[in-house]
Structure formats: structure tokens, C-alpha cells
Amino acid sequence: MDADQVLRLFIQEAEGRLDQLGQLLLQLELTGKDETLIRSVFRELHTLKGSSAVAGLDEVSRIAHELETLVDTLRVGGRPVTADVIDTLLRGADQLRTAVQTAQDGGSRRAGVPPTNGNGVHPQRTAAKPPPPANGIATAPINSPPSTGSLPTPRRSGESPATVIKVPLERLEELTRLVGETASAHLRMGRMLKDTFKIDPAACTEFNELSRLLNDLQDRATRTQMIPVSTITDQLHRAVRDLSRAQGKSIRWEVDGVDTELDRGVLHQLSDSLMHLVRNAVDHGVELPAERQAAGKPAMASIRLHAMQLGSEVIIAITDDGRGIDVGRVTDQADRRGIDTEGMTEQEILGLTFQPGLSTTPFVTDVSGRGVGLDVVRTNVESAHGRVEVRSEPGAGTEFRIVVPITTAVLRCLLVEAGGQSFALPFHRVQVSQAHDSTEVVHAEGRPVIRVDGSTIPIRGLAETLGLSEGRPGTGPLVVLADTSRRHAFQVDRLIGQRDVVIKALSPLLPHLPAVAGASVEPDGSILVVLDPPGLIQRARQADQGRGRPRPVDAPQPGRRSILVVDDALTIRELQRSILERAGFAVRVATDGVNAMSNLAEAPSDLVLTDIEMPNMDGFALTEAIREHPTLANIPVLILSSRSSAADRQRGLDAGADGYIQKSGFDEASLLAAVNRLLGARA
Amino acid sequence: MMTAEALLLPVGDDLYALPMDWVRVVVASPAVTRLVTAPPIVSGLFNLRGQIVALLDTAALLGIGTTGSAAFAVVVDGPHGPVGLATTGLPQRCVLDVPAGESELGGTDGLFQVGDGIAVRLDPGVLLTPERIGGQETRPDLASIAVG
């Protein structure tokens, strides 16, 4: 093995070890004198020191040795683990990363490093000549500022080099692209079989087998580019830590669901936005300790990142328990910019914070408050085919929720025709597609509407919405599309069918088109435009408003059934609430089992929808408590959990639950179907 | 310094010269799919051997009206990937060796005499930028959302 190979190996190893070191240091700060953690930190530094010495990187070895010496004083109890010590160690870790990067660039490699022997080590270094002794690292300042503005892509902790190989990203992208092209060519071949050879491909065993294999291959290829959200959370944690210390704030960083995976490219597109939201939360979401205490809140604030998969989408929420967004201030700013906020709901006014030039804070700092940022966040999220939403409660906190597709490569789509052109609609956004029935279409507020699941949904022609034709009432089928909070029906000329569509991004030269998700090459070589339902709904709503109509409202049913939603995660609670309220249910929420029992004691609900993992009383215990209660025992309980094992499901049923839905397979339709089934069964 | 070899693009009564270095291929009568909600500058999308390529209305891009239906698409290997420029007649190769003055249109860099006519040389590096093409972006405008 030559010296370059040793260096490459070291750089590969160092990347993982530095990631691990950063995580350990942040954990150590939280736990204080945790001997196991201190030993782990020491071990990482010691290994880095030794490996870098073998690779001939004296500077890396020197820094690692100084840090190791400092950690040794912690290990033997010579000094306490203080925030200042952690500061020094983190800055040292930054220096190590910089030194390794420099070595990778070829800048700091010691001149005249001799080649290694056959075992991959420098012969004269096998005696483990120690680096120079430490000069007291606590007094030798390491002045590199913490680099929290950019996000490298660390590997997942715990992965062993023996089971992980590094592959250039472009190779994976090429592989995925070629698999997609193969699938497209396969479809074209099916078309040719039918048209040229008069063979029905669906009746051809070999063709079907190939289809199955290609589907599997496509699935596996897509997964090669999926990475967990945890790959970026350490940097966010570090940002919270450094910024809160700089501002004299006390903040606890919490993460949940960070094993949730999504497309690497999508996560990469989101990383800067997440960093911005986190820094925003620290800078002007969270109050100073004294202010919090004066408001009756704990001095230590919390900022939480919660990731979860819901159907084919991933939601990443950044939640703080700070002061919340001042809606009045946003309204004032909007008014000054000539934006008519008359008639806007509070939620819509909060949405204005994503507009350029509008800020959520009265203060301009070097971190935030300049009125730039949230609009960039929105632009970045939209470029990943996602959307960003905000909820805020004065004095209680703010949650920014980013919703993106897991992957943008292949989507099951409903194909429709409108205005003489075919379009694909991502299937997970299609709630209902049905033939037009004039008896079901009624008029309300000057426009046609349809009732679906107890809600009133406006109808608009798809061709009209897309500017392909003037609005004329037709008799074509209706397709109801939904995003996380709204539904809209679109009338099309005809339904063509459904199938997987390999979506390709449009040229980066083109402007962002909110109603268009991408395009695909059809088996006959023509181009199929794939529409983006949230953008389409937004466009239809804009058009409705442009005609001076009141905003569409999903009206609840009179005498509606009540549901108690129990989940400690604000994001999940609010998502379920919005889905169920839109479907006409009266919804109450509880944050854990104890809170739920208290709510039920005040007034029973027709159904309880609960998570499992919650503080104080979990979902299993809640279900058992309901079953044991003399007056509540007959309330249906539906569990919605991220736990997917058969044992958990069985435990839920044993506790007395009537249904069990996994969050990963959850979508609006499946939730409503389960709720309606349980309520119907008990009615 | 641009090459003197160019492809002449007929657009209505005008001739535009595209330096040969930028040209990938010429497609006759491309089957164009309309890209809904796109600005008028985008004529649509077409399939170039499995690759989805946007076809731009050359006249609209230059701000001189509209090209109308595209008889040919000249695929340009631009800095942001391939993109098609619509022409109303068959593009032909030529050599630009007789300057005829300065051009006024943005995205062009000079006039050249070609036979009895004048060709305006295109500068794809300036002409084919997201800012120029997205200038008529249709992103939802807050004011329009709020009104009504």
C-alpha cells in the first residue's frame, strides 16, 4: 500500500470519526460527567492521533494529541465538564476537520513522507513516536469559529466500514437514471408488442416477469439514494448549541424520528433551509431565560426536530416553545408593503412570513430578522417539490413544517385528459375520482361544489385552471385532489388510467411552475406533463378568489361525531386534527394518556385516536385505562403509531384497541376509512 | 472570442446566427407538448432521444414578437443543459466574416452580412439564462392572492 492509499484510507476513516466525535461532545455537554462518554471521546481522539501519525499528518496528530490531553484531565477527574471545555473541544474538532480537509486537498501533507511498508504504516513511526506534548490546550486558544453554516454529509453513525462502501454520487444517479430509462423502454416495448405484433403484453408471462423485476430494480435503485434525516441533525444541534451560548439562552435540542429516510438530493436541498429555521428559532423564537421565567415558563427552552414518514411524503417539523410569531407585527409589515390583509385568517397572515421582505422579528441581527430567509426557505423547499407551512401560538411557540416527497424519481399517477392534453396526477394526492353525476353537484356561493366525506369541496375545470380553455360546466369525471390541509375537485375530459411514471425534472432554465411537478417520456415517445396537486389547488383557489368569491370552506356536518386525538407530537396532532375536521368531525386533542383520560372524564368522545409512545401514560396504557373505565369502555380506540412490529400491533390489540395504523403507511384516505369503519361499526 | 462558423436560424423575416460551438442538433417538425402555466416564451417540451427538452420561442426570447409554429428546433448545448430554439425555416450553416455593426437586442452581440442579408449573432451565454427566461415568471404574487 502506498502513502497515497494510506492517506485516502485515513481521510475516509477520519470523516466518520469526526462526525462521531462531534456527536459525543454534544451528548457529553448534556449529560455532564458521563465516564462512558468521556472514554468514547478519548478513544476517538486517540485513534485519530494514531491514524493520522501513520498517514504522516503531523498537524492532525498534534491537534488530536492536545485534545486527547485535555480529555484525559476530564477522565481522571482533574477538571469538570463545563461548557467552556466543550467549546474548546468542539473548536478543536473543527480544527481537526479543517486539517484533514487540507490534507485531502494535498496542502498539509508533510514533505518527504516516506512510503509505507507492506503493512501500510511508516516504518519509522511504528515505534509510535508521540506528538509534541500538550502546552495546555485550555490556555492555547483554538480560534476557528464553529462552522455551522454549511452541512457536510456525514455517514450514519454505527455503520461499520466493513459493510459500507463509498460510491461517487454521480454513479448512483446514473444507475437510477438508467433504471428509469429501462423502465420507460420496457413500456415502449409493450406498446410495440401490442401495435406491431398484436400480442397483449399483459397476457405474456415473460413480459410480466420482466415488469416485476424492473419494478423491484427501480425500487432498489431508488433506495440507494435514500439517507436518514440524522445525517444532518448533528450540524443543526451544533448550531443551536453555539448560537444559544452566544446569546445567553438556555435551549434543549430534541430530535425524534431521525431514522426517517428520504432522497439524498431532497435532503440536501433542505439542509440549508433547516439550518435557517433552527437559527431563526434560537435567534428570535426563544426568549432569554429571565423573560421566560417572568412568563411562567421554564428557563430552559426547547427546540425540537421531528421527522416522520406519512405515506409517500416526509414531514420535518422544527418546533420551539418560544414567544411565537407576532401576527399583529406581520400584519403591520404586510400593510406597509401594500398587501391587503383584510379578510385574511390568522393562518394566512402567518403564511405571509414566507414573502420576501417580511420578517417575524422587530430586531435585525447578524443571524436573522433582515426579512430575507423564509422566502428562500420556501423557494428551496418548493424546488424539492415540497411545501413549507407555519403554525404559531403567542407565548407557546412556533412550528415550521416542511413536507417533501420521499423521492421525486418515480410516482404512481392517475392519467387524465383535459383540454385535449394528457396529464399525470400523483396518485397519493388523488382522493376520489368518479364519473360526473349531476345530482351530486350542487351550487354554493356562486360556484359548483360536491360533497365528499361530509365536506363541501369546490369544483373547477382542470383545463380552465391550467389556462387551456374557458370555464364551461361539463359532464366529465371529477377528480378530488388533496394536500395536507385543502381539497379541491377538478373536472377532466376523461380518466385514462393509472400507472407508474418516471418523473424527470424540467430544464433548470425554466421558471418554477408551481402547478407542474415535472414531465415524463411516454411509451409512444410523446411528453406527459406531471402536475403538482398542491400547486394546482393553490392555482384554483387563486382563480376562485380572483373572481371575487369567498374562500372555499369545508363545512362541518351538523351533529357531527367527536374524536379525541392523543399524540405528544404537535405536528401529528395538528395534521390529524386538520384531516378529521375537514372530514366533518369535532376534534379535541390531548398530549398524552393522562391528559386524554382527563379530557374523556369531562366529556366522552365517539372515538379515540392515539399514538403509542407518549410521556406520562403511553397509548397501550391509555387503551387499557379506557377499557377498564365503567363509562368509557365502549369507545373505539384506533392506534396510529410509527411502531411497525407484529408484536406491537398484537400488544395494541391485546390492550383493547380496535384498529392499528402505521404512520409509515398512513395517508388521509386510510385514516378516514379506518375512522369511518370504526364509527360505523359502533353506531 | 466566438467562432465565425454559425448556424443561420430563420425566424420570420429575420436571420439569427448561432455560433456552431453551441449547436447540438437540428430537429425537424418537433412534436411539441404544451407546458401548461409556463410563460409564453416557452413553446413547450419535446423528446430528444429520451431526453425532455424545452423549446423556446426564439422571437419571444429576443422580445420581438412570437415565432409561431416551429418548423425546426435547433438544440443548443447551453450552460444549463440542452434547450431548443424554434425557427420558421431550415437552419443553414454559414461563416460570419463581414461585420455589419452593433446589435441592439439583448442576448445578441453583433450584426453580420450574410449574402444579401444581415444576420444577428446570438450570444447563448447571455440569452439562455434562467433570469432571462424566468423574467416572466408566474410564481403566485402575494398581492394578487390577497385581493378579493
HADDOCK unambig.tbl for C-alpha pairs under 7 A between the chains (distance, minus, plus):
assign (segid A and resid 339 and name CA) (segid B and resid 143 and name CA) 5.55 0.50 0.50
assign (segid A and resid 339 and name CA) (segid B and resid 146 and name CA) 6.79 0.50 0.50
assign (segid A and resid 340 and name CA) (segid B and resid 143 and name CA) 6.99 0.50 0.50
assign (segid A and resid 340 and name CA) (segid B and resid 146 and name CA) 5.56 0.50 0.50
assign (segid A and resid 340 and name CA) (segid B and resid 147 and name CA) 6.38 0.50 0.50
assign (segid A and resid 341 and name CA) (segid B and resid 146 and name CA) 6.43 0.50 0.50
assign (segid A and resid 466 and name CA) (segid B and resid 36 and name CA) 6.00 0.50 0.50
assign (segid A and resid 466 and name CA) (segid B and resid 37 and name CA) 6.06 0.50 0.50
assign (segid A and resid 467 and name CA) (segid B and resid 37 and name CA) 6.98 0.50 0.50
assign (segid A and resid 507 and name CA) (segid B and resid 54 and name CA) 6.79 0.50 0.50
assign (segid A and resid 508 and name CA) (segid B and resid 80 and name CA) 6.28 0.50 0.50
assign (segid A and resid 508 and name CA) (segid B and resid 130 and name CA) 6.99 0.50 0.50
assign (segid A and resid 509 and name CA) (segid B and resid 80 and name CA) 6.18 0.50 0.50
assign (segid A and resid 509 and name CA) (segid B and resid 129 and name CA) 6.14 0.50 0.50
assign (segid A and resid 509 and name CA) (segid B and resid 130 and name CA) 4.39 0.50 0.50
assign (segid A and resid 509 and name CA) (segid B and resid 133 and name CA) 6.75 0.50 0.50
assign (segid A and resid 510 and name CA) (segid B and resid 130 and name CA) 6.16 0.50 0.50
assign (segid A and resid 510 and name CA) (segid B and resid 133 and name CA) 6.39 0.50 0.50
assign (segid A and resid 510 and name CA) (segid B and resid 134 and name CA) 6.15 0.50 0.50
assign (segid A and resid 511 and name CA) (segid B and resid 130 and name CA) 6.80 0.50 0.50
assign (segid A and resid 511 and name CA) (segid B and resid 133 and name CA) 6.96 0.50 0.50
assign (segid A and resid 511 and name CA) (segid B and resid 134 and name CA) 4.52 0.50 0.50
assign (segid A and resid 511 and name CA) (segid B and resid 137 and name CA) 5.73 0.50 0.50
assign (segid A and resid 512 and name CA) (segid B and resid 139 and name CA) 6.91 0.50 0.50
assign (segid A and resid 513 and name CA) (segid B and resid 37 and name CA) 6.77 0.50 0.50
assign (segid A and resid 513 and name CA) (segid B and resid 38 and name CA) 6.66 0.50 0.50
assign (segid A and resid 513 and name CA) (segid B and resid 139 and name CA) 6.78 0.50 0.50
assign (segid A and resid 514 and name CA) (segid B and resid 139 and name CA) 6.92 0.50 0.50
assign (segid A and resid 521 and name CA) (segid B and resid 50 and name CA) 6.58 0.50 0.50
assign (segid A and resid 525 and name CA) (segid B and resid 47 and name CA) 6.64 0.50 0.50
assign (segid A and resid 526 and name CA) (segid B and resid 47 and name CA) 6.60 0.50 0.50
assign (segid A and resid 527 and name CA) (segid B and resid 33 and name CA) 6.08 0.50 0.50
assign (segid A and resid 527 and name CA) (segid B and resid 45 and name CA) 6.95 0.50 0.50
assign (segid A and resid 527 and name CA) (segid B and resid 46 and name CA) 6.47 0.50 0.50
assign (segid A and resid 527 and name CA) (segid B and resid 47 and name CA) 6.61 0.50 0.50
assign (segid A and resid 542 and name CA) (segid B and resid 145 and name CA) 5.92 0.50 0.50
assign (segid A and resid 545 and name CA) (segid B and resid 148 and name CA) 5.69 0.50 0.50
assign (segid A and resid 546 and name CA) (segid B and resid 148 and name CA) 6.14 0.50 0.50
assign (segid A and resid 548 and name CA) (segid B and resid 148 and name CA) 5.01 0.50 0.50
